[in-house]
Amino acid sequence: MWGLPVDSKLVPSPVSERPRRDVRPGFRDLTLGEAGRPRGGIVSDRRDFDFLVIGSGIAGLFFALRVADHGKVGLVTKKRAADSATNWAQGGIAAVSSNEDSVEDHVRDTLVAGAGLCREPVVRFVVERGPRTIESLLKLGVEFDRAAGPDGQRAPFDLGREGGHTRRRILHHRDATGREIERVLLSRAAAHPNVTLFENHCAVDLLTSRKVGLAGENRALGAYVLDAATGQVERFQARMTLLATGGAGKVYLYTTNPDIASGDGMAMAYRAGATLANMEFMQFHPTCLYHPQAKSFLISEAVRGEGGVLRTRSGEAFMAQYHEMADLAPRDVVARAIDGELKRSGDEWVALDITHRNPEWVRQRFPTIYERCLAFGIDVTRQPIPVVPAAHYCCGGVRTDLHAESDIPNLFAAGEVANTGLHGANRLASNSLLEGVVFADAAADECLARLPHLREREPDAPLWQSGLATQSDEVVVITQNWDEIRRLMWNYVGIVRTDKRLARARRRIALLQEEIAEYYWNFRVTPDLVELRNLATVAALVVEAAASRKESRGLHYTLDHPERDDARFLHDTLLRRGGTDGPA
Ligand SMILES: Cc1cc2nc3c(=O)[nH]c(=O)nc-3n(C[C@H](O)[C@H](O)[C@H](O)COP(=O)(O)OP(=O)(O)OC[C@H]3O[C@@H](n4cnc5c(N)ncnc54)[C@H](O)[C@@H]3O)c2cc1C
């Protein structure tokens, strides 16, 4: 009765080509290609900027606006500019903004959620900057809801509260906070004379001086970027580069993330030699609507808060067996319980039932959910809602410092692509938008300070090479591998893991990587192929990180090692091309 969610993204497009190269499978060479290998062939212009920004969500746009008065900004984004996770964020942005809250409270809540792996100086850095971040957003024109206040005074914010927060501290714009932020930042960036926006331009690989054979300390030089309209891969060179490519939710079959979230920035940084951290910590949201056309619609936790009951398809309420708080148990417990029920029964969804509440009240309380479900033929006042847990937020990413810089000089990363140390082993709700702005801001400070000391123009990176590659006549290979990776990640590397499942996943991903590599080097590169290659790399990195953590902590839960083990694992999982770096 229910099919799988369909991805509409797999449309082939013509592009430039590369020569074949030998494929060496296995974790130590997950990369399926190298940026900067000398290539000749299609002649494409070099584009030059002071700042190259890859991604047009909250992090990329905020950074672009901060630096644009001081230099030329190239802003590339692989689809339309507003296609970002930012645009989908509902709940809001966490920041201390009332007398009943304090920096200490926000710091403590973040540390508790992070299960021992947050970097406390980073948590303080972010939380202390919260109020000033909100001021910056307000100055740019973002509107947050306010409670009714006394006449003539600026009314206080209408603050929301979410799981894990001991105070009301979530600023929001109705239930579409991200859309408001994206709207304001994008219109400002698009209007700035120093910002050139390149939509439908997909970064393929980063350029570094080491990869292209330049002398001196290794440093970022920009990126190869594929123009989906012309099929050309061009060199976008810049004095400093910011990765703001967002998360990697698409690596799982079910996700709340938009299509753009294929982990491109993480994979590109990894191939370029940057360190990635904590890729095993993927946050799953317990209740995402299950429907072939719905793809990724969240059913808010508030439905359970208002009495919604999770049931098996045969109608049994099951949460009481898992936690004393039953349906109001913490998010990760509910996600694990649903996963357990699905694995046990073989069903594809469980039901969330709010039919016992007054229909009129349900319509008033949950207008968006009511309307959206009705559009898919589900009247939530009379029918249970089919739901599945879904990958929601990637706590791991490119390891960065307090200036948002990676371990490749002049390569910065901000937003979900980065691992700053804020979230540790589990993200506190609504801390991610805050993190994105704080570190985009920090990156901008550092880039502006550094700008006068950098060379005006680096030598040319080699042209993207056209080889004997042809246009693929079997795009089905991409579709097949895309589906296979996401399904095997869901089944073997999902909410509950075991050593055996991880070993199976590792073997299969290695095979898929081989096949994708062969395809990548034989056929013209397309945006879909770029994403598939990156998805495979990210999948391999998640498996590797998960397999190395032989304990359960935060978002990483394994049946073979169900306890937290501080003696052995109170450290980050660092991965760098060529091998694991070990504890930090
Ligand atoms: C449904 C949903 C609800 C959420 N609710 C909240 C919330 O209430 N509060 C909160 O704090 N967080 C929330 N989050 C998380 C938060 O929205 C994200 O973590 C945050 O918006 C990420 O911002 P970003 O700038 O890092 O990336 P994004 O906003 O995802 O933007 C990434 C950009 O990079 C571009 N890109 C990617 N790869 C390439 C490439 N190869 N070449 C060129 N461009 C590329 C994309 O096209 C996009 O423009 C939610 C997430 C989802 C999915």
The ligand as a MOL file (V3000), in Angstrom:
LIG
                    3D

  0  0  0     0  0            999 V3000
M  V30 BEGIN CTAB
M  V30 COUNTS 53 58 0 0 0
M  V30 BEGIN ATOM
M  V30 1 C 13.0540 20.1000 8.7640 0
M  V30 2 C 14.1560 20.7390 9.5550 0
M  V30 3 C 13.8620 21.5090 10.6680 0
M  V30 4 C 14.8880 22.1090 11.4030 0
M  V30 5 N 14.5800 22.9120 12.4590 0
M  V30 6 C 15.5760 23.5640 13.1100 0
M  V30 7 C 15.2800 24.5060 14.1380 0
M  V30 8 O 14.1220 24.7670 14.4410 0
M  V30 9 N 16.3250 25.1240 14.7630 0
M  V30 10 C 17.6300 24.8720 14.4520 0
M  V30 11 O 18.5280 25.4630 15.0660 0
M  V30 12 N 17.9350 24.0020 13.4690 0
M  V30 13 C 16.9530 23.3510 12.7900 0
M  V30 14 N 17.2670 22.4860 11.7920 0
M  V30 15 C 18.6760 22.3470 11.4010 0
M  V30 16 C 19.1130 23.6010 10.6410 0
M  V30 17 O 18.0630 24.0200 9.8040 0
M  V30 18 C 20.3580 23.3510 9.8040 0
M  V30 19 O 21.3300 22.7260 10.5830 0
M  V30 20 C 20.9230 24.6720 9.2730 0
M  V30 21 O 19.9150 25.3980 8.6130 0
M  V30 22 C 22.0780 24.4140 8.3340 0
M  V30 23 O 22.4530 25.6350 7.7350 0
M  V30 24 P 23.6910 25.6760 6.7470 0
M  V30 25 O 23.8670 27.0720 6.3210 0
M  V30 26 O 24.8150 24.9630 7.3670 0
M  V30 27 O 23.2460 24.7310 5.5260 0
M  V30 28 P 21.9520 24.7360 4.6130 0
M  V30 29 O 20.9400 25.6950 5.0870 0
M  V30 30 O 21.5300 23.3340 4.4500 0
M  V30 31 O 22.5240 25.2600 3.2240 0
M  V30 32 C 23.4540 24.4870 2.5120 0
M  V30 33 C 23.6870 25.1500 1.1740 0
M  V30 34 O 24.7980 24.5500 0.5270 0
M  V30 35 C 24.4670 24.2910 -0.8330 0
M  V30 36 N 25.3220 23.2010 -1.3050 0
M  V30 37 C 25.4620 21.9490 -0.8090 0
M  V30 38 N 26.3740 21.2570 -1.5210 0
M  V30 39 C 26.8180 22.0900 -2.4890 0
M  V30 40 C 27.7510 21.9550 -3.5590 0
M  V30 41 N 28.4220 20.8130 -3.8120 0
M  V30 42 N 27.9780 23.0230 -4.3670 0
M  V30 43 C 27.2950 24.1930 -4.1790 0
M  V30 44 N 26.3860 24.3670 -3.1880 0
M  V30 45 C 26.1610 23.3250 -2.3540 0
M  V30 46 C 22.9950 23.9520 -0.7710 0
M  V30 47 O 22.4130 24.0120 -2.0450 0
M  V30 48 C 22.5240 25.0150 0.2180 0
M  V30 49 O 22.3800 26.2520 -0.4450 0
M  V30 50 C 16.2530 21.8880 11.0350 0
M  V30 51 C 16.5430 21.1180 9.9180 0
M  V30 52 C 15.5180 20.5530 9.1690 0
M  V30 53 C 15.8710 19.7490 7.9620 0
M  V30 END ATOM
M  V30 BEGIN BOND
M  V30 1 1 1 2
M  V30 2 1 2 3
M  V30 3 2 2 52
M  V30 4 2 3 4
M  V30 5 1 4 5
M  V30 6 1 4 50
M  V30 7 2 5 6
M  V30 8 1 6 7
M  V30 9 1 6 13
M  V30 10 2 7 8
M  V30 11 1 7 9
M  V30 12 1 9 10
M  V30 13 2 10 11
M  V30 14 1 10 12
M  V30 15 2 12 13
M  V30 16 1 13 14
M  V30 17 1 14 15
M  V30 18 1 14 50
M  V30 19 1 15 16
M  V30 20 1 16 17
M  V30 21 1 16 18
M  V30 22 1 18 19
M  V30 23 1 18 20
M  V30 24 1 20 21
M  V30 25 1 20 22
M  V30 26 1 22 23
M  V30 27 1 23 24
M  V30 28 2 24 25
M  V30 29 1 24 26
M  V30 30 1 24 27
M  V30 31 1 27 28
M  V30 32 2 28 29
M  V30 33 1 28 30
M  V30 34 1 28 31
M  V30 35 1 31 32
M  V30 36 1 32 33
M  V30 37 1 33 34
M  V30 38 1 33 48
M  V30 39 1 34 35
M  V30 40 1 35 36
M  V30 41 1 35 46
M  V30 42 1 36 37
M  V30 43 1 36 45
M  V30 44 2 37 38
M  V30 45 1 38 39
M  V30 46 1 39 40
M  V30 47 2 39 45
M  V30 48 1 40 41
M  V30 49 2 40 42
M  V30 50 1 42 43
M  V30 51 2 43 44
M  V30 52 1 44 45
M  V30 53 1 46 47
M  V30 54 1 46 48
M  V30 55 1 48 49
M  V30 56 2 50 51
M  V30 57 1 51 52
M  V30 58 1 52 53
M  V30 END BOND
M  V30 END CTAB
M  END
